[in-house]
Amino acid sequence: MKKLGNPKSFSKTIFSLAFSAIFAVGVSAQEPAAAAAPAAAAAAPASGSGDPVKGKELFNTNCAACHKLDAKMTGPALRGVGDKYDKEWLYKWIKNSSDLIKSGDARAVKVYDDYAKANMTAFPQLSNGDIDNIIAYTMEVAPAAETPKTAAPAVGDGGSEGGFSNNFILGILAFILSALIFVLYAVNKLMKNLAKKEGVEVPDSKGPGSAILSFARAYVKNQFMMVVTAILFLLTSAYFMYGFFMQIGVDQGYAPIQPIHYSHKIHAGENGIDCKYCHSSARVSKHSGIPSLNVCMNCHKNIAEFQGSKDSTYVEYTKEFYTAEIQKLYDAVGWDKATQKYTGKTKPVKWVRIHNLPDFVYFNHAQHVTVGGIECQKCHGKVESFEVMKQDQPLTMGWCINCHRETNVKVEDNGYYAKIHDQLAKKLGVTKLTAAQMGGLECGKCHY
């Protein structure tokens, strides 16, 4: 999940391919053909004269896009490369591989064939000392495996949904209301019957029986006030019940667990990836769309594990956790990072939709993003700060209407609005127009 830096030139990428080729040659160095090659000289010693610190800088600049020290990426792992290959041959290959291939050098020809006849650009600007530094860095002893940290929360396991459906809750409330009406009716009838029994003798004039009769007679005498009180009570209850019902379907703050954890905080925040790079259909379509996993693989072919963050506030889980999520991506698309090839065995990813509008509501992303020039954060919040994506705004009808009333449409230098802007500006006598003034509150604009 580390942001890839733009290479300074195409030659740097080719330079990393050189080390891929070198590794392939080293594997076959003991074969008869390689052994017979004139360039098969004694291997360089493990400890060279290069500076591993400078070598690391060169490695990260030129090699890290395709190589790791201890794992295969686009190119092979390069740990210990200095013990396997002749430096003089490396110098010749990196500085001018074409001449080496044309000379008929067996290793050079084999590398050229093994890597789809990709002719490496010459690197005369790299000195022998630069190459020595890189080799010195690759010769450093691999660090011991770190002790696993406390397991992070199980994000992305796709657990089953809990709770009750809205229909079930509404059914329970309807049943309770029906029962309440029945009880009130029965109580009313009972009170009237008790009030008619004028001659009933109560054993204890101060007991509960007497109190009930007195209440029943008071109820009949003041029935109007009792009914008014009951109506006020029901209206007050209805007010609060209405407020509760109006929140049904409003999922502000909804942040479901996804099958593959994706940190907007790292991608859009620290790495500065534009929203519309992944959600490209938002520019031209009604829907913003779920990015294809191929979009993810544009970067993650070369990023197989999380390398850490410059700012620790962007990282909420362990490195091992983020790396495991990248592996879930590989499993989904069928990518074998060992062979750097697709296996053809894919697994569908069942993403959980976060932003849901009713079926009768029409919302067009392209109209807002491209024509209206609205930033994604206006509706979705500061996604660059979200570790787990959530619904930031209520997305209710009232919320949309307020936005249409308050937001000035960007009509300057916008050909889409040129004609209507001129007409409405003359009619209303204003220089700026809100979406509401341009018909943004008409029912047919948002409802089918």
SELUM-921229 format. One record per residue (C-alpha): x negated, z negated, y negated; residue in one letter. Coordinates in steps of 0.5 Angstrom, whole numbers, padded with zeros to 4 digits, always signed. Example, Ala and Ser with C-alpha at 12.3 -4.5 7.8 and 13.67 -1.06 7.14 Angstrom:
BEGIN
-0025-0016+0009A;-0027-0014+0002S;
***
This chain:
BEGIN
+0000+0000+0000M;-0006+0001-0005K;-0005+0006-0010K;-0009+0012-0009L;-0014+0014-0014G;-0014+0021-0016N;-0021+0024-0014P;-0025+0027-0019K;-0026+0034-0016S;-0024+0037-0009F;-0032+0036-0007S;-0031+0029-0006K;-0026+0030-0001T;-0030+0035+0003I;-0036+0030+0002F;-0032+0025+0006S;-0030+0030+0011L;-0038+0031+0012A;-0038+0024+0015F;-0032+0026+0020S;-0036+0031+0022A;-0042+0027+0023I;-0039+0022+0028F;-0036+0028+0032A;-0043+0031+0033V;-0046+0024+0035G;-0041+0023+0040V;-0043+0029+0043S;-0050+0028+0042A;-0052+0026+0049Q;-0049+0033+0052E;-0054+0038+0054P;-0052+0043+0048A;-0053+0038+0043A;-0059+0035+0046A;-0062+0042+0046A;-0061+0043+0039A;-0067+0043+0035P;-0064+0038+0030A;-0064+0032+0035A;-0069+0028+0032A;-0070+0020+0033A;-0064+0016+0031A;-0065+0012+0024A;-0067+0005+0025P;-0061+0000+0024A;-0064-0003+0017S;-0066+0002+0012G;-0068+0002+0005S;-0061+0003+0002G;-0057-0001-0002D;-0051-0003+0001P;-0048-0006-0005V;-0049+0001-0009K;-0047+0004-0002G;-0040+0001-0002K;-0039+0003-0009E;-0040+0011-0007L;-0036+0010+0000F;-0030+0007-0004N;-0031+0013-0009T;-0032+0019-0004N;-0030+0016+0003C;-0025+0011+0003A;-0019+0016+0002A;-0021+0019+0009C;-0025+0014+0012H;-0025+0006+0014K;-0031+0003+0017L;-0028+0000+0023D;-0022+0004+0024A;-0020+0012+0025K;-0016+0015+0019M;-0017+0022+0017T;-0024+0022+0019G;-0027+0017+0024P;-0030+0010+0023A;-0036+0010+0020L;-0039+0003+0022R;-0046+0004+0025G;-0047+0011+0023V;-0054+0010+0021G;-0056+0008+0028D;-0053+0015+0031K;-0056+0020+0027Y;-0062+0023+0024D;-0062+0022+0017K;-0066+0029+0015E;-0060+0033+0019W;-0055+0029+0015L;-0059+0031+0008Y;-0058+0038+0010K;-0051+0038+0012W;-0049+0034+0006I;-0052+0038+0001K;-0051+0045+0004N;-0047+0045+0010S;-0046+0053+0009S;-0053+0054+0010D;-0054+0050+0016L;-0048+0053+0019I;-0051+0060+0018K;-0058+0058+0021S;-0054+0057+0027G;-0056+0050+0028D;-0052+0047+0034A;-0049+0041+0031R;-0047+0044+0025A;-0043+0050+0028V;-0040+0045+0033K;-0038+0041+0027V;-0035+0047+0024Y;-0031+0049+0030D;-0028+0042+0031D;-0026+0041+0024Y;-0021+0048+0024A;-0027+0052+0021K;-0027+0048+0014A;-0033+0050+0011N;-0035+0044+0007M;-0037+0044-0001T;-0045+0043-0002A;-0047+0037-0005F;-0053+0038-0009P;-0052+0033-0014Q;-0052+0027-0009L;-0059+0025-0008S;-0062+0022-0001N;-0062+0015-0004G;-0055+0016-0005D;-0054+0018+0002I;-0058+0012+0004D;-0054+0007+0000N;-0048+0009+0004I;-0051+0009+0010I;-0054+0002+0009A;-0047+0000+0007Y;-0044+0003+0014T;-0050-0001+0017M;-0047-0008+0015E;-0045-0013+0021V;-0037-0013+0021A;-0034-0019+0019P;-0031-0024+0024A;-0024-0023+0025A;-0020-0028+0020E;-0016-0034+0023T;-0008-0031+0022P;-0005-0035+0017K;+0002-0038+0017T;+0007-0033+0019A;+0011-0030+0014A;+0019-0030+0014P;+0022-0025+0018A;+0023-0019+0013V;+0026-0013+0016G;+0028-0015+0023D;+0035-0012+0022G;+0039-0018+0024G;+0046-0018+0025S;+0051-0019+0019E;+0054-0026+0018G;+0061-0029+0015G;+0068-0026+0015F;+0071-0020+0012S;+0075-0019+0006N;+0081-0017+0010N;+0080-0024+0014F;+0080-0028+0008I;+0086-0025+0004L;+0090-0026+0011G;+0088-0033+0011I;+0090-0034+0003L;+0097-0030+0004A;+0098-0035+0010F;+0097-0041+0006I;+0101-0038+0000L;+0107-0037+0005S;+0106-0044+0008A;+0106-0047+0001L;+0113-0043-0001I;+0116-0046+0005F;+0114-0053+0004V;+0117-0053-0003L;+0123-0050-0001Y;+0124-0055+0004A;+0122-0061+0000V;+0127-0058-0006N;+0133-0058+0000K;+0131-0065+0002L;+0131-0068-0005M;+0138-0065-0006K;+0141-0068+0000N;+0138-0075-0001L;+0140-0075-0008A;+0147-0074-0005K;+0147-0080-0001K;+0149-0085-0006E;+0152-0090-0001G;+0146-0091+0003V;+0143-0098+0004E;+0136-0099+0004V;+0134-0105+0008P;+0128-0107+0003D;+0130-0105-0004S;+0123-0105-0006K;+0120-0101+0000G;+0118-0094+0001P;+0125-0092+0003G;+0128-0094-0004S;+0122-0091-0008A;+0124-0084-0004I;+0131-0084-0006L;+0130-0086-0013S;+0125-0080-0014F;+0130-0076-0011A;+0135-0078-0016R;+0130-0077-0021A;+0128-0070-0019Y;+0136-0068-0019V;+0137-0071-0026K;+0130-0068-0029N;+0130-0061-0024Q;+0129-0057-0030F;+0122-0061-0032M;+0120-0061-0025M;+0121-0053-0024V;+0117-0052-0031V;+0112-0057-0028T;+0111-0053-0022A;+0111-0046-0025I;+0106-0048-0030L;+0102-0051-0024F;+0103-0044-0020L;+0101-0040-0026L;+0094-0044-0027T;+0093-0044-0020S;+0094-0036-0020A;+0089-0036-0026Y;+0084-0039-0022F;+0086-0035-0016M;+0085-0028-0020Y;+0078-0030-0022G;+0076-0031-0015F;+0080-0024-0013F;+0076-0020-0018M;+0070-0022-0015Q;+0071-0019-0009I;+0067-0013-0008G;+0062-0015-0014V;+0056-0016-0010D;+0051-0017-0016Q;+0045-0020-0013G;+0046-0017-0006Y;+0039-0017-0003A;+0040-0015+0005P;+0034-0015+0010I;+0031-0008+0011Q;+0029-0005+0018P;+0022-0004+0014I;+0020-0008+0008H;+0018-0004+0002Y;+0016-0008-0004S;+0018-0005-0011H;+0013-0010-0014K;+0007-0007-0011I;+0009+0001-0011H;+0013+0001-0018A;+0009-0005-0021G;+0002-0005-0019E;+0001+0002-0017N;+0005+0005-0022G;+0009+0010-0018I;+0015+0013-0022D;+0022+0012-0019C;+0023+0019-0019K;+0017+0021-0015Y;+0021+0018-0009C;+0028+0018-0011H;+0027+0026-0014S;+0034+0028-0012S;+0036+0023-0018A;+0034+0028-0023R;+0039+0034-0020V;+0044+0031-0016S;+0050+0026-0016K;+0046+0021-0011H;+0039+0018-0012S;+0038+0019-0005G;+0034+0015+0000I;+0027+0018+0000P;+0025+0022+0007S;+0019+0018+0011L;+0015+0024+0010N;+0015+0022+0002V;+0012+0015+0005C;+0007+0019+0009M;+0004+0023+0003N;+0000+0017+0002C;+0000+0013+0008H;-0003+0018+0012K;-0009+0015+0009N;-0007+0008+0008I;-0006+0005+0015A;-0007-0003+0012E;-0006-0007+0006F;-0012-0007+0002Q;-0010-0013-0002G;-0008-0013-0010S;-0012-0014-0016K;-0007-0019-0018D;-0004-0024-0013S;+0002-0025-0016T;+0004-0018-0013Y;+0003-0020-0006V;+0008-0025-0003E;+0006-0025+0004Y;+0000-0024+0008T;-0004-0018+0009K;-0003-0018+0016E;+0005-0018+0014F;+0004-0012+0010Y;+0000-0008+0015T;+0005-0009+0020A;+0010-0006+0016E;+0006+0000+0015I;+0006+0001+0023Q;+0013+0000+0023K;+0013+0007+0019L;+0008+0010+0023Y;+0013+0008+0029D;+0019+0011+0026A;+0015+0018+0024V;+0011+0018+0031G;+0004+0018+0027W;-0002+0016+0032D;-0007+0013+0027K;-0012+0014+0032A;-0012+0021+0033T;-0009+0022+0026Q;-0003+0027+0029K;+0004+0026+0030Y;+0006+0025+0037T;+0013+0028+0036G;+0016+0021+0038K;+0021+0019+0032T;+0025+0013+0031K;+0031+0013+0026P;+0031+0008+0021V;+0037+0004+0019K;+0037+0003+0012W;+0042-0002+0009V;+0045+0001+0003R;+0045-0004-0003I;+0049-0001-0009H;+0056+0001-0006N;+0062+0004-0011L;+0069+0005-0009P;+0071+0011-0006D;+0075+0013-0012F;+0069+0012-0017V;+0065+0018-0019Y;+0058+0017-0021F;+0053+0022-0022N;+0046+0020-0023H;+0043+0027-0026A;+0048+0027-0031Q;+0045+0020-0033H;+0038+0021-0032V;+0037+0028-0034T;+0042+0029-0039V;+0043+0022-0042G;+0036+0020-0041G;+0038+0013-0038I;+0032+0009-0035E;+0033+0007-0028C;+0032+0000-0030Q;+0038+0000-0035K;+0043+0000-0028C;+0038-0003-0023H;+0034-0008-0027G;+0027-0009-0027K;+0025-0006-0020V;+0018-0006-0021E;+0018-0014-0021S;+0023-0014-0014F;+0019-0016-0008E;+0026-0015-0004V;+0030-0010-0007M;+0037-0012-0010K;+0043-0010-0014Q;+0042-0013-0021D;+0048-0011-0025Q;+0055-0012-0023P;+0057-0005-0023L;+0064-0007-0025T;+0069-0002-0029M;+0068-0007-0035G;+0061-0007-0035W;+0061+0001-0035C;+0066+0001-0040I;+0062-0003-0045N;+0055+0001-0043C;+0059+0007-0046H;+0062+0004-0052R;+0055+0001-0054E;+0050+0007-0052T;+0048+0012-0056N;+0048+0019-0053V;+0041+0022-0054K;+0043+0029-0057V;+0037+0030-0061E;+0034+0037-0058D;+0038+0036-0052N;+0042+0043-0051G;+0047+0040-0047Y;+0050+0037-0052Y;+0048+0041-0058A;+0055+0044-0059K;+0060+0038-0058I;+0055+0034-0062H;+0056+0039-0068D;+0063+0039-0067Q;+0064+0031-0066L;+0059+0030-0072A;+0064+0034-0077K;+0070+0031-0074K;+0068+0023-0074L;+0063+0024-0080G;+0057+0020-0076V;+0050+0022-0074T;+0050+0018-0068K;+0055+0019-0062L;+0057+0014-0056T;+0059+0016-0050A;+0066+0013-0051A;+0066+0018-0057Q;+0065+0024-0053M;+0070+0022-0048G;+0067+0017-0044G;+0073+0013-0043L;+0077+0018-0040E;+0080+0016-0034C;+0078+0023-0031G;+0071+0022-0032K;+0070+0017-0027C;+0076+0017-0022H;+0078+0022-0018Y;
***
